[in-house]
Amino acid sequence: MPLYEYRCETCTKTFEVIQKFSDAPLTSCPDCGKQVEKLMSLGSFQLKGNGWYNTDYKKSNSPSKTGSAGESCGSSTGACGKPACSTN
């Protein structure tokens, strides 16, 4: 279930509540009972570890387009469109 962040407009307390998507947003502060506003906060989703397509699912034995550290892909721009790194 998602974690939502609220802030009381009167006592300025900020708190988090775990709610279902179908639950109505909170309207009152649990401490003072006054009006609260729902805050927008960043999600904490990250992809970590090996793979994520390049090593887990790729079937080809050809070198990757982006190359590894210290290698140049031989093109004037890298995979991201920025100038390719030079190796000396």
Backbone hydrogen bonds, N-H to C=O, Kabsch-Sander energy under -0.5 kcal/mol:
donor,donor_aa,acceptor,acceptor_aa,energy
4,Y,2,P,-0.6
4,Y,17,V,-3.1
5,E,39,L,-0.5
6,Y,15,F,-3.2
7,R,37,E,-2.2
8,C,13,K,-2.6
9,E,35,Q,-2.3
12,T,8,C,-0.8
15,F,6,Y,-2.4
17,V,4,Y,-2.8
19,Q,2,P,-1.9
19,Q,17,V,-0.6
23,D,20,K,-0.8
29,C,34,K,-2.7
33,G,29,C,-1.2
36,V,27,T,-0.9
37,E,7,R,-2.6
39,L,5,E,-3.2
41,S,39,L,-0.6
48,K,46,Q,-0.7
52,W,50,N,-0.6
54,N,51,G,-0.7
54,N,52,W,-1.2
57,Y,53,Y,-1.3
58,K,53,Y,-1.1
71,E,68,S,-2.2
78,G,82,K,-3.3
81,G,78,G,-1.6
84,A,76,S,-1.4
